[in-house]
Amino acid sequence: MTAFDTLCRIVSTFFGAGYVPKAPGTAGTFAALPLYLLLRKLSLPRYLLVILAIAAAGTAASSRMERLWGKDPQRVVIDEVAGVLVALIARPRRAWGIVLGALIFRIFDILKPWPLKRLEKLPGGLGIMADDVAAGAVSSLVLTGVLRLFGRA
């Protein structure tokens, strides 16, 4: 394995969170929450820029790991990291709002309603990342509605 492959493995598994034997996607989602706590203080444009950078790096890294590990490997969880950060664009402050956003994201990520499921068919890392980022966008809309309904979390 080359140094580039090692870097791609670290990025795609989000520092090893993808190696959790049961529910690695959920592990990746919740492993991203400390990163969210750091990023939520950024202005919205900077927050979105960081998500874009994570999605771009994740696409490249997951493309490489897919070539090494096979189609859409479960160990690749950088897509969940990007997706949950998109879900939390409303940037809730309280623990219940953050956890709710992560749970809503996991529901959409697991169920993959139409047209999210179709995005998996995109080639390589783009297919790995796109459905989770889209699930994050839908989750963000739902979370924003809940936060408005029950008061900012």
HUQUI-V737480 format. One record per backbone hydrogen bond with DSSP energy under -0.5 kcal/mol. NH is the residue of the N-H (numbers start at 0). CO is the residue of the C=O. If there is no record, write none. Layout:
nh | co
NH | CO
NH | CO
This chain:
nh | co
5 | 1
6 | 2
7 | 3
8 | 4
9 | 5
10 | 6
11 | 7
12 | 8
13 | 10
14 | 9
16 | 12
16 | 13
17 | 12
18 | 15
19 | 16
26 | 22
27 | 23
28 | 24
29 | 25
30 | 26
31 | 27
31 | 28
32 | 29
35 | 31
36 | 32
37 | 33
38 | 34
39 | 35
40 | 37
41 | 38
46 | 42
47 | 43
48 | 44
49 | 45
50 | 46
51 | 47
52 | 48
53 | 49
54 | 50
55 | 51
56 | 52
57 | 53
58 | 54
59 | 55
60 | 56
61 | 57
62 | 58
63 | 59
64 | 60
65 | 61
66 | 62
67 | 63
68 | 64
69 | 65
72 | 69
75 | 72
76 | 11
76 | 74
77 | 11
79 | 76
80 | 76
81 | 77
82 | 78
83 | 79
84 | 80
85 | 81
86 | 82
87 | 83
88 | 85
90 | 87
93 | 152
97 | 93
98 | 94
99 | 95
100 | 96
101 | 97
102 | 98
103 | 99
104 | 100
105 | 101
106 | 102
107 | 103
108 | 104
109 | 105
110 | 106
111 | 107
115 | 112
116 | 112
117 | 114
118 | 114
118 | 115
119 | 115
119 | 116
120 | 117
121 | 118
125 | 122
126 | 122
126 | 123
127 | 123
128 | 124
129 | 125
130 | 126
131 | 127
132 | 128
133 | 129
134 | 130
135 | 131
136 | 132
137 | 133
138 | 134
139 | 135
140 | 136
141 | 137
142 | 138
143 | 139
144 | 140
145 | 141
146 | 142
147 | 143
148 | 144
149 | 145
150 | 146
